[in-house]
Amino acid sequence: MIIPIRCFSCGRLVAHIYKPYLELIEKGESAEDAFKELGIERFCCKRMIVSHVDLIDELLKFPRLQ
Ligand SMILES: [Zn+2]
């Protein structure tokens, strides 16, 4: 859905990292280098970003159930 604001395990803010991360990946950087540049060190925070599937744009196509 939407990227969670904080890491589920350690509580670090990760939502603001997601867009810059995608831009770095699109430029051709490896995920490891992108995380280094963005200052993400713990693997619990890395999994928040790597495992995220952005579905919000898909769901917005459907009307609300009411
Ligand atoms: Zn974490």
N, CA, C, O and the ligand as a Tripos MOL2 file, in Angstrom:
@<TRIPOS>MOLECULE
protein
  265   263    67     0     0
PROTEIN
NO_CHARGES

@<TRIPOS>ATOM
      1 N           0.8570   -1.1910    0.0000 N.3       1 MET1
      2 CA          0.0000    0.0000    0.0000 C.3       1 MET1
      3 C           0.8920    1.2390    0.0000 C.2       1 MET1
      4 O           1.5400    1.5350   -1.0030 O.2       1 MET1
      5 N           0.9280    1.9560    1.1060 N.am      2 ILE2
      6 CA          1.8120    3.1110    1.2370 C.3       2 ILE2
      7 C           3.0110    2.6680    2.0660 C.2       2 ILE2
      8 O           2.8730    1.8340    2.9620 O.2       2 ILE2
      9 N           4.1740    3.2140    1.7770 N.am      3 ILE3
     10 CA          5.3590    2.8480    2.5590 C.3       3 ILE3
     11 C           5.1290    3.2110    4.0300 C.2       3 ILE3
     12 O           4.7350    4.3370    4.3350 O.2       3 ILE3
     13 N           5.3730    2.2700    4.9350 N.am      4 PRO4
     14 CA          5.1960    2.5800    6.3620 C.3       4 PRO4
     15 C           6.1220    3.7250    6.7870 C.2       4 PRO4
     16 O           7.2510    3.8330    6.3090 O.2       4 PRO4
     17 N           5.6350    4.5670    7.6820 N.am      5 ILE5
     18 CA          6.4070    5.7400    8.1150 C.3       5 ILE5
     19 C           7.6610    5.3080    8.8630 C.2       5 ILE5
     20 O           8.7470    5.8290    8.6090 O.2       5 ILE5
     21 N           7.5170    4.3620    9.7790 N.am      6 ARG6
     22 CA          8.6560    3.9300   10.5830 C.3       6 ARG6
     23 C           8.9490    2.4560   10.3500 C.2       6 ARG6
     24 O           8.0830    1.6880    9.9320 O.2       6 ARG6
     25 N          10.1910    2.0810   10.6300 N.am      7 CYS7
     26 CA         10.5840    0.6730   10.5810 C.3       7 CYS7
     27 C           9.8160   -0.0750   11.6700 C.2       7 CYS7
     28 O           9.7190    0.3970   12.8030 O.2       7 CYS7
     29 N           9.2720   -1.2420   11.3230 N.am      8 PHE8
     30 CA          8.4750   -1.9980   12.2920 C.3       8 PHE8
     31 C           9.3190   -2.4840   13.4630 C.2       8 PHE8
     32 O           8.8050   -2.6150   14.5740 O.2       8 PHE8
     33 N          10.5870   -2.7520   13.2450 N.am      9 SER9
     34 CA         11.4260   -3.3380   14.2930 C.3       9 SER9
     35 C          12.0920   -2.2990   15.1750 C.2       9 SER9
     36 O          12.0030   -2.3920   16.3990 O.2       9 SER9
     37 N          12.7630   -1.3060   14.5860 N.am     10 CYS10
     38 CA         13.5480   -0.3780   15.3940 C.3      10 CYS10
     39 C          12.8970    0.9990   15.5140 C.2      10 CYS10
     40 O          13.3130    1.7910   16.3600 O.2      10 CYS10
     41 N          11.9030    1.3060   14.7040 N.am     11 GLY11
     42 CA         11.1940    2.5700   14.8350 C.3      11 GLY11
     43 C          11.8170    3.7390   14.1030 C.2      11 GLY11
     44 O          11.3260    4.8620   14.2230 O.2      11 GLY11
     45 N          12.8750    3.5160   13.3510 N.am     12 ARG12
     46 CA         13.5130    4.5980   12.6080 C.3      12 ARG12
     47 C          12.5970    5.0640   11.4680 C.2      12 ARG12
     48 O          11.9030    4.2550   10.8520 O.2      12 ARG12
     49 N          12.6030    6.3560   11.1970 N.am     13 LEU13
     50 CA         11.8160    6.8830   10.0870 C.3      13 LEU13
     51 C          12.3950    6.3730    8.7670 C.2      13 LEU13
     52 O          13.5880    6.5300    8.5100 O.2      13 LEU13
     53 N          11.5500    5.7600    7.9280 N.am     14 VAL14
     54 CA         12.0390    5.2370    6.6550 C.3      14 VAL14
     55 C          11.2330    5.7590    5.4670 C.2      14 VAL14
     56 O          11.6660    5.5950    4.3260 O.2      14 VAL14
     57 N          10.0890    6.3770    5.6940 N.am     15 ALA15
     58 CA          9.2090    6.7640    4.5870 C.3      15 ALA15
     59 C           9.8790    7.7820    3.6610 C.2      15 ALA15
     60 O           9.6900    7.7330    2.4450 O.2      15 ALA15
     61 N          10.6590    8.7010    4.2300 N.am     16 HIS16
     62 CA         11.2730    9.7440    3.4070 C.3      16 HIS16
     63 C          12.4460    9.2040    2.5900 C.2      16 HIS16
     64 O          12.9600    9.9040    1.7180 O.2      16 HIS16
     65 N          12.8750    7.9800    2.8550 N.am     17 ILE17
     66 CA         14.0000    7.3730    2.1440 C.3      17 ILE17
     67 C          13.5290    6.7030    0.8530 C.2      17 ILE17
     68 O          14.3170    6.5110   -0.0740 O.2      17 ILE17
     69 N          12.2410    6.3490    0.7930 N.am     18 TYR18
     70 CA         11.7630    5.4790   -0.2920 C.3      18 TYR18
     71 C          11.9290    6.1020   -1.6790 C.2      18 TYR18
     72 O          12.4310    5.4480   -2.5940 O.2      18 TYR18
     73 N          11.5120    7.3600   -1.8420 N.am     19 LYS19
     74 CA         11.6020    7.9890   -3.1660 C.3      19 LYS19
     75 C          13.0500    8.1870   -3.6240 C.2      19 LYS19
     76 O          13.3940    7.8200   -4.7470 O.2      19 LYS19
     77 N          13.9070    8.7640   -2.7660 N.am     20 PRO20
     78 CA         15.3170    8.8800   -3.1680 C.3      20 PRO20
     79 C          15.9470    7.5270   -3.4790 C.2      20 PRO20
     80 O          16.7900    7.4220   -4.3690 O.2      20 PRO20
     81 N          15.5390    6.4920   -2.7460 N.am     21 TYR21
     82 CA         16.0570    5.1470   -2.9960 C.3      21 TYR21
     83 C          15.6850    4.6910   -4.4130 C.2      21 TYR21
     84 O          16.5280    4.1810   -5.1500 O.2      21 TYR21
     85 N          14.4130    4.8810   -4.7820 N.am     22 LEU22
     86 CA         13.9640    4.4660   -6.1150 C.3      22 LEU22
     87 C          14.7000    5.2410   -7.2010 C.2      22 LEU22
     88 O          15.0350    4.6850   -8.2470 O.2      22 LEU22
     89 N          14.9540    6.5310   -6.9520 N.am     23 GLU23
     90 CA         15.6760    7.3350   -7.9510 C.3      23 GLU23
     91 C          17.0990    6.8340   -8.1270 C.2      23 GLU23
     92 O          17.6010    6.7580   -9.2480 O.2      23 GLU23
     93 N          17.7520    6.4910   -7.0160 N.am     24 LEU24
     94 CA         19.1200    5.9800   -7.1060 C.3      24 LEU24
     95 C          19.1540    4.6460   -7.8480 C.2      24 LEU24
     96 O          20.0530    4.3910   -8.6490 O.2      24 LEU24
     97 N          18.1680    3.8030   -7.5720 N.am     25 ILE25
     98 CA         18.1100    2.4980   -8.2420 C.3      25 ILE25
     99 C          17.8910    2.6950   -9.7440 C.2      25 ILE25
    100 O          18.4670    1.9850  -10.5680 O.2      25 ILE25
    101 N          17.0470    3.6730  -10.0830 N.am     26 GLU26
    102 CA         16.7660    3.9360  -11.4970 C.3      26 GLU26
    103 C          18.0090    4.4460  -12.2300 C.2      26 GLU26
    104 O          18.1840    4.1950  -13.4220 O.2      26 GLU26
    105 N          18.8690    5.1650  -11.4990 N.am     27 LYS27
    106 CA         20.1200    5.6460  -12.0850 C.3      27 LYS27
    107 C          21.1160    4.5180  -12.3200 C.2      27 LYS27
    108 O          22.1180    4.6990  -13.0120 O.2      27 LYS27
    109 N          20.8380    3.3520  -11.7410 N.am     28 GLY28
    110 CA         21.6930    2.2040  -11.9620 C.3      28 GLY28
    111 C          22.5920    1.8630  -10.7920 C.2      28 GLY28
    112 O          23.4540    0.9930  -10.9140 O.2      28 GLY28
    113 N          22.4120    2.5290   -9.6580 N.am     29 GLU29
    114 CA         23.2150    2.1780   -8.4860 C.3      29 GLU29
    115 C          22.7280    0.8630   -7.8930 C.2      29 GLU29
    116 O          21.5640    0.4910   -8.0390 O.2      29 GLU29
    117 N          23.6300    0.1770   -7.2290 N.am     30 SER30
    118 CA         23.2020   -1.0580   -6.5610 C.3      30 SER30
    119 C          22.4500   -0.6770   -5.2820 C.2      30 SER30
    120 O          22.6040    0.4280   -4.7630 O.2      30 SER30
    121 N          21.6430   -1.6040   -4.7900 N.am     31 ALA31
    122 CA         20.8480   -1.3290   -3.5950 C.3      31 ALA31
    123 C          21.7640   -1.0360   -2.4090 C.2      31 ALA31
    124 O          21.4680   -0.1690   -1.5870 O.2      31 ALA31
    125 N          22.8630   -1.7550   -2.3270 N.am     32 GLU32
    126 CA         23.7850   -1.5560   -1.2070 C.3      32 GLU32
    127 C          24.3660   -0.1440   -1.2070 C.2      32 GLU32
    128 O          24.4390    0.5020   -0.1620 O.2      32 GLU32
    129 N          24.7800    0.3330   -2.3870 N.am     33 ASP33
    130 CA         25.3270    1.6950   -2.4830 C.3      33 ASP33
    131 C          24.2570    2.7340   -2.1780 C.2      33 ASP33
    132 O          24.5330    3.7450   -1.5320 O.2      33 ASP33
    133 N          23.0410    2.4850   -2.6420 N.am     34 ALA34
    134 CA         21.9400    3.4240   -2.3950 C.3      34 ALA34
    135 C          21.6810    3.5350   -0.8950 C.2      34 ALA34
    136 O          21.4910    4.6370   -0.3800 O.2      34 ALA34
    137 N          21.6720    2.4040   -0.1920 N.am     35 PHE35
    138 CA         21.4480    2.4390    1.2550 C.3      35 PHE35
    139 C          22.5740    3.1660    1.9590 C.2      35 PHE35
    140 O          22.3280    3.9140    2.9060 O.2      35 PHE35
    141 N          23.8090    2.9620    1.5150 N.am     36 LYS36
    142 CA         24.9520    3.6570    2.1180 C.3      36 LYS36
    143 C          24.8010    5.1610    1.9540 C.2      36 LYS36
    144 O          25.0170    5.9300    2.8900 O.2      36 LYS36
    145 N          24.4250    5.5670    0.7350 N.am     37 GLU37
    146 CA         24.2960    6.9950    0.4620 C.3      37 GLU37
    147 C          23.1710    7.6240    1.2770 C.2      37 GLU37
    148 O          23.2650    8.7810    1.6870 O.2      37 GLU37
    149 N          22.1040    6.8550    1.5090 N.am     38 LEU38
    150 CA         20.9520    7.3880    2.2310 C.3      38 LEU38
    151 C          21.0680    7.2000    3.7400 C.2      38 LEU38
    152 O          20.2070    7.6610    4.4900 O.2      38 LEU38
    153 N          22.1200    6.5320    4.1880 N.am     39 GLY39
    154 CA         22.3600    6.4030    5.6240 C.3      39 GLY39
    155 C          21.5660    5.3170    6.3040 C.2      39 GLY39
    156 O          21.3570    5.3730    7.5150 O.2      39 GLY39
    157 N          21.1140    4.3220    5.5480 N.am     40 ILE40
    158 CA         20.3850    3.1910    6.1440 C.3      40 ILE40
    159 C          21.3880    2.0760    6.4120 C.2      40 ILE40
    160 O          22.0190    1.5690    5.4850 O.2      40 ILE40
    161 N          21.5370    1.6930    7.6800 N.am     41 GLU41
    162 CA         22.5480    0.6910    8.0300 C.3      41 GLU41
    163 C          21.9450   -0.6350    8.4860 C.2      41 GLU41
    164 O          22.4550   -1.7040    8.1490 O.2      41 GLU41
    165 N          20.8570   -0.5600    9.2540 N.am     42 ARG42
    166 CA         20.3010   -1.7960    9.8200 C.3      42 ARG42
    167 C          19.5000   -2.5640    8.7690 C.2      42 ARG42
    168 O          18.8280   -1.9610    7.9320 O.2      42 ARG42
    169 N          19.5740   -3.8960    8.8160 N.am     43 PHE43
    170 CA         18.8580   -4.6750    7.8110 C.3      43 PHE43
    171 C          17.3640   -4.6780    8.0480 C.2      43 PHE43
    172 O          16.6000   -4.9710    7.1280 O.2      43 PHE43
    173 N          16.9160   -4.3530    9.2770 N.am     44 CYS44
    174 CA         15.4700   -4.2780    9.5070 C.3      44 CYS44
    175 C          14.8840   -3.0950    8.7210 C.2      44 CYS44
    176 O          13.7690   -3.1810    8.2070 O.2      44 CYS44
    177 N          15.6420   -1.9870    8.6310 N.am     45 CYS45
    178 CA         15.1750   -0.8270    7.8700 C.3      45 CYS45
    179 C          15.2770   -1.0900    6.3690 C.2      45 CYS45
    180 O          14.4260   -0.6530    5.5940 O.2      45 CYS45
    181 N          16.3350   -1.8150    5.9650 N.am     46 LYS46
    182 CA         16.4990   -2.1350    4.5410 C.3      46 LYS46
    183 C          15.3380   -2.9960    4.0490 C.2      46 LYS46
    184 O          14.8440   -2.8190    2.9350 O.2      46 LYS46
    185 N          14.9060   -3.9460    4.9120 N.am     47 ARG47
    186 CA         13.8110   -4.8230    4.4670 C.3      47 ARG47
    187 C          12.5130   -4.0420    4.3070 C.2      47 ARG47
    188 O          11.6720   -4.4190    3.4910 O.2      47 ARG47
    189 N          12.3270   -2.9550    5.0700 N.am     48 MET48
    190 CA         11.1220   -2.1510    4.9380 C.3      48 MET48
    191 C          11.0280   -1.5620    3.5340 C.2      48 MET48
    192 O           9.9490   -1.4940    2.9440 O.2      48 MET48
    193 N          12.1760   -1.1380    3.0110 N.am     49 ILE49
    194 CA         12.2010   -0.4720    1.7050 C.3      49 ILE49
    195 C          12.2310   -1.4900    0.5730 C.2      49 ILE49
    196 O          11.5110   -1.3520   -0.4160 O.2      49 ILE49
    197 N          13.0720   -2.5180    0.7230 N.am     50 VAL50
    198 CA         13.2170   -3.5090   -0.3530 C.3      50 VAL50
    199 C          11.9370   -4.3080   -0.5560 C.2      50 VAL50
    200 O          11.5700   -4.6180   -1.6890 O.2      50 VAL50
    201 N          11.2560   -4.6440    0.5370 N.am     51 SER51
    202 CA         10.0950   -5.5290    0.4240 C.3      51 SER51
    203 C           8.8050   -4.7680    0.1530 C.2      51 SER51
    204 O           7.7460   -5.3810    0.0170 O.2      51 SER51
    205 N           8.8760   -3.4400    0.0720 N.am     52 HIS52
    206 CA          7.6550   -2.6710   -0.1200 C.3      52 HIS52
    207 C           7.1300   -2.7950   -1.5530 C.2      52 HIS52
    208 O           7.8930   -2.6810   -2.5120 O.2      52 HIS52
    209 N           5.8220   -3.0280   -1.6910 N.am     53 VAL53
    210 CA          5.1620   -3.0530   -2.9950 C.3      53 VAL53
    211 C           4.1850   -1.8920   -3.0200 C.2      53 VAL53
    212 O           3.2450   -1.8510   -2.2270 O.2      53 VAL53
    213 N           4.3990   -0.9530   -3.9210 N.am     54 ASP54
    214 CA          3.6040    0.2630   -3.9490 C.3      54 ASP54
    215 C           2.3020    0.0280   -4.7030 C.2      54 ASP54
    216 O           2.2820    0.0790   -5.9330 O.2      54 ASP54
    217 N           1.2120   -0.2310   -3.9780 N.am     55 LEU55
    218 CA         -0.0690   -0.5900   -4.6020 C.3      55 LEU55
    219 C          -1.0730    0.5500   -4.6000 C.2      55 LEU55
    220 O          -2.1630    0.4080   -5.1550 O.2      55 LEU55
    221 N          -0.7320    1.6750   -3.9890 N.am     56 ILE56
    222 CA         -1.7460    2.7100   -3.7880 C.3      56 ILE56
    223 C          -2.3130    3.2140   -5.1190 C.2      56 ILE56
    224 O          -3.5090    3.4920   -5.2090 O.2      56 ILE56
    225 N          -1.4750    3.3360   -6.1480 N.am     57 ASP57
    226 CA         -1.9710    3.8240   -7.4360 C.3      57 ASP57
    227 C          -2.9260    2.8250   -8.0840 C.2      57 ASP57
    228 O          -3.8540    3.2210   -8.7890 O.2      57 ASP57
    229 N          -2.7050    1.5360   -7.8480 N.am     58 GLU58
    230 CA         -3.6140    0.5080   -8.3730 C.3      58 GLU58
    231 C          -4.9640    0.5840   -7.6650 C.2      58 GLU58
    232 O          -6.0100    0.4610   -8.3010 O.2      58 GLU58
    233 N          -4.9390    0.7850   -6.3560 N.am     59 LEU59
    234 CA         -6.1870    0.7880   -5.5830 C.3      59 LEU59
    235 C          -7.0180    2.0320   -5.8470 C.2      59 LEU59
    236 O          -8.2410    1.9920   -5.7110 O.2      59 LEU59
    237 N          -6.3890    3.1280   -6.2180 N.am     60 LEU60
    238 CA         -7.1230    4.3690   -6.4430 C.3      60 LEU60
    239 C          -8.0320    4.2930   -7.6730 C.2      60 LEU60
    240 O          -8.9050    5.1420   -7.8520 O.2      60 LEU60
    241 N          -7.8270    3.2770   -8.5200 N.am     61 LYS61
    242 CA         -8.6670    3.1230   -9.7070 C.3      61 LYS61
    243 C         -10.0790    2.6500   -9.3520 C.2      61 LYS61
    244 O         -11.0180    2.8300  -10.1280 O.2      61 LYS61
    245 N         -10.2150    2.0430   -8.1710 N.am     62 PHE62
    246 CA        -11.5040    1.4670   -7.7910 C.3      62 PHE62
    247 C         -12.2740    2.4330   -6.9020 C.2      62 PHE62
    248 O         -11.6780    3.1170   -6.0700 O.2      62 PHE62
    249 N         -13.6050    2.4980   -7.0680 N.am     63 PRO63
    250 CA        -14.4020    3.4000   -6.2220 C.3      63 PRO63
    251 C         -14.4740    2.8530   -4.7900 C.2      63 PRO63
    252 O         -14.2630    1.6640   -4.5520 O.2      63 PRO63
    253 N         -14.7750    3.7390   -3.8600 N.am     64 ARG64
    254 CA        -14.9110    3.3110   -2.4720 C.3      64 ARG64
    255 C         -16.1670    2.4660   -2.3150 C.2      64 ARG64
    256 O         -17.1520    2.6620   -3.0260 O.2      64 ARG64
    257 N         -16.1230    1.5380   -1.3900 N.am     65 LEU65
    258 CA        -17.2770    0.6750   -1.1280 C.3      65 LEU65
    259 C         -18.1840    1.3620   -0.1090 C.2      65 LEU65
    260 O         -17.8630    1.4060    1.0790 O.2      65 LEU65
    261 N         -19.3180    1.8970   -0.5700 N.am     66 GLN66
    262 CA        -20.2690    2.5140    0.3630 C.3      66 GLN66
    263 C         -21.6600    2.4230   -0.1940 C.2      66 GLN66
    264 O         -22.6090    2.8850    0.4390 O.2      66 GLN66
    265 ZN         14.9200   -0.7310   11.4580 Zn       67 ZN67
@<TRIPOS>BOND
     1     1     2 1
     2     2     3 1
     3     3     4 2
     4     3     5 am
     5     5     6 1
     6     6     7 1
     7     7     8 2
     8     7     9 am
     9     9    10 1
    10    10    11 1
    11    11    12 2
    12    11    13 am
    13    13    14 1
    14    14    15 1
    15    15    16 2
    16    15    17 am
    17    17    18 1
    18    18    19 1
    19    19    20 2
    20    19    21 am
    21    21    22 1
    22    22    23 1
    23    23    24 2
    24    23    25 am
    25    25    26 1
    26    26    27 1
    27    27    28 2
    28    27    29 am
    29    29    30 1
    30    30    31 1
    31    31    32 2
    32    31    33 am
    33    33    34 1
    34    34    35 1
    35    35    36 2
    36    35    37 am
    37    37    38 1
    38    38    39 1
    39    39    40 2
    40    39    41 am
    41    41    42 1
    42    42    43 1
    43    43    44 2
    44    43    45 am
    45    45    46 1
    46    46    47 1
    47    47    48 2
    48    47    49 am
    49    49    50 1
    50    50    51 1
    51    51    52 2
    52    51    53 am
    53    53    54 1
    54    54    55 1
    55    55    56 2
    56    55    57 am
    57    57    58 1
    58    58    59 1
    59    59    60 2
    60    59    61 am
    61    61    62 1
    62    62    63 1
    63    63    64 2
    64    63    65 am
    65    65    66 1
    66    66    67 1
    67    67    68 2
    68    67    69 am
    69    69    70 1
    70    70    71 1
    71    71    72 2
    72    71    73 am
    73    73    74 1
    74    74    75 1
    75    75    76 2
    76    75    77 am
    77    77    78 1
    78    78    79 1
    79    79    80 2
    80    79    81 am
    81    81    82 1
    82    82    83 1
    83    83    84 2
    84    83    85 am
    85    85    86 1
    86    86    87 1
    87    87    88 2
    88    87    89 am
    89    89    90 1
    90    90    91 1
    91    91    92 2
    92    91    93 am
    93    93    94 1
    94    94    95 1
    95    95    96 2
    96    95    97 am
    97    97    98 1
    98    98    99 1
    99    99   100 2
   100    99   101 am
   101   101   102 1
   102   102   103 1
   103   103   104 2
   104   103   105 am
   105   105   106 1
   106   106   107 1
   107   107   108 2
   108   107   109 am
   109   109   110 1
   110   110   111 1
   111   111   112 2
   112   111   113 am
   113   113   114 1
   114   114   115 1
   115   115   116 2
   116   115   117 am
   117   117   118 1
   118   118   119 1
   119   119   120 2
   120   119   121 am
   121   121   122 1
   122   122   123 1
   123   123   124 2
   124   123   125 am
   125   125   126 1
   126   126   127 1
   127   127   128 2
   128   127   129 am
   129   129   130 1
   130   130   131 1
   131   131   132 2
   132   131   133 am
   133   133   134 1
   134   134   135 1
   135   135   136 2
   136   135   137 am
   137   137   138 1
   138   138   139 1
   139   139   140 2
   140   139   141 am
   141   141   142 1
   142   142   143 1
   143   143   144 2
   144   143   145 am
   145   145   146 1
   146   146   147 1
   147   147   148 2
   148   147   149 am
   149   149   150 1
   150   150   151 1
   151   151   152 2
   152   151   153 am
   153   153   154 1
   154   154   155 1
   155   155   156 2
   156   155   157 am
   157   157   158 1
   158   158   159 1
   159   159   160 2
   160   159   161 am
   161   161   162 1
   162   162   163 1
   163   163   164 2
   164   163   165 am
   165   165   166 1
   166   166   167 1
   167   167   168 2
   168   167   169 am
   169   169   170 1
   170   170   171 1
   171   171   172 2
   172   171   173 am
   173   173   174 1
   174   174   175 1
   175   175   176 2
   176   175   177 am
   177   177   178 1
   178   178   179 1
   179   179   180 2
   180   179   181 am
   181   181   182 1
   182   182   183 1
   183   183   184 2
   184   183   185 am
   185   185   186 1
   186   186   187 1
   187   187   188 2
   188   187   189 am
   189   189   190 1
   190   190   191 1
   191   191   192 2
   192   191   193 am
   193   193   194 1
   194   194   195 1
   195   195   196 2
   196   195   197 am
   197   197   198 1
   198   198   199 1
   199   199   200 2
   200   199   201 am
   201   201   202 1
   202   202   203 1
   203   203   204 2
   204   203   205 am
   205   205   206 1
   206   206   207 1
   207   207   208 2
   208   207   209 am
   209   209   210 1
   210   210   211 1
   211   211   212 2
   212   211   213 am
   213   213   214 1
   214   214   215 1
   215   215   216 2
   216   215   217 am
   217   217   218 1
   218   218   219 1
   219   219   220 2
   220   219   221 am
   221   221   222 1
   222   222   223 1
   223   223   224 2
   224   223   225 am
   225   225   226 1
   226   226   227 1
   227   227   228 2
   228   227   229 am
   229   229   230 1
   230   230   231 1
   231   231   232 2
   232   231   233 am
   233   233   234 1
   234   234   235 1
   235   235   236 2
   236   235   237 am
   237   237   238 1
   238   238   239 1
   239   239   240 2
   240   239   241 am
   241   241   242 1
   242   242   243 1
   243   243   244 2
   244   243   245 am
   245   245   246 1
   246   246   247 1
   247   247   248 2
   248   247   249 am
   249   249   250 1
   250   250   251 1
   251   251   252 2
   252   251   253 am
   253   253   254 1
   254   254   255 1
   255   255   256 2
   256   255   257 am
   257   257   258 1
   258   258   259 1
   259   259   260 2
   260   259   261 am
   261   261   262 1
   262   262   263 1
   263   263   264 2
@<TRIPOS>SUBSTRUCTURE
     1 MET1         2 RESIDUE 1 A MET
     2 ILE2         6 RESIDUE 1 A ILE
     3 ILE3        10 RESIDUE 1 A ILE
     4 PRO4        14 RESIDUE 1 A PRO
     5 ILE5        18 RESIDUE 1 A ILE
     6 ARG6        22 RESIDUE 1 A ARG
     7 CYS7        26 RESIDUE 1 A CYS
     8 PHE8        30 RESIDUE 1 A PHE
     9 SER9        34 RESIDUE 1 A SER
    10 CYS10       38 RESIDUE 1 A CYS
    11 GLY11       42 RESIDUE 1 A GLY
    12 ARG12       46 RESIDUE 1 A ARG
    13 LEU13       50 RESIDUE 1 A LEU
    14 VAL14       54 RESIDUE 1 A VAL
    15 ALA15       58 RESIDUE 1 A ALA
    16 HIS16       62 RESIDUE 1 A HIS
    17 ILE17       66 RESIDUE 1 A ILE
    18 TYR18       70 RESIDUE 1 A TYR
    19 LYS19       74 RESIDUE 1 A LYS
    20 PRO20       78 RESIDUE 1 A PRO
    21 TYR21       82 RESIDUE 1 A TYR
    22 LEU22       86 RESIDUE 1 A LEU
    23 GLU23       90 RESIDUE 1 A GLU
    24 LEU24       94 RESIDUE 1 A LEU
    25 ILE25       98 RESIDUE 1 A ILE
    26 GLU26      102 RESIDUE 1 A GLU
    27 LYS27      106 RESIDUE 1 A LYS
    28 GLY28      110 RESIDUE 1 A GLY
    29 GLU29      114 RESIDUE 1 A GLU
    30 SER30      118 RESIDUE 1 A SER
    31 ALA31      122 RESIDUE 1 A ALA
    32 GLU32      126 RESIDUE 1 A GLU
    33 ASP33      130 RESIDUE 1 A ASP
    34 ALA34      134 RESIDUE 1 A ALA
    35 PHE35      138 RESIDUE 1 A PHE
    36 LYS36      142 RESIDUE 1 A LYS
    37 GLU37      146 RESIDUE 1 A GLU
    38 LEU38      150 RESIDUE 1 A LEU
    39 GLY39      154 RESIDUE 1 A GLY
    40 ILE40      158 RESIDUE 1 A ILE
    41 GLU41      162 RESIDUE 1 A GLU
    42 ARG42      166 RESIDUE 1 A ARG
    43 PHE43      170 RESIDUE 1 A PHE
    44 CYS44      174 RESIDUE 1 A CYS
    45 CYS45      178 RESIDUE 1 A CYS
    46 LYS46      182 RESIDUE 1 A LYS
    47 ARG47      186 RESIDUE 1 A ARG
    48 MET48      190 RESIDUE 1 A MET
    49 ILE49      194 RESIDUE 1 A ILE
    50 VAL50      198 RESIDUE 1 A VAL
    51 SER51      202 RESIDUE 1 A SER
    52 HIS52      206 RESIDUE 1 A HIS
    53 VAL53      210 RESIDUE 1 A VAL
    54 ASP54      214 RESIDUE 1 A ASP
    55 LEU55      218 RESIDUE 1 A LEU
    56 ILE56      222 RESIDUE 1 A ILE
    57 ASP57      226 RESIDUE 1 A ASP
    58 GLU58      230 RESIDUE 1 A GLU
    59 LEU59      234 RESIDUE 1 A LEU
    60 LEU60      238 RESIDUE 1 A LEU
    61 LYS61      242 RESIDUE 1 A LYS
    62 PHE62      246 RESIDUE 1 A PHE
    63 PRO63      250 RESIDUE 1 A PRO
    64 ARG64      254 RESIDUE 1 A ARG
    65 LEU65      258 RESIDUE 1 A LEU
    66 GLN66      262 RESIDUE 1 A GLN
    67 ZN67       265 GROUP 0 **** ****
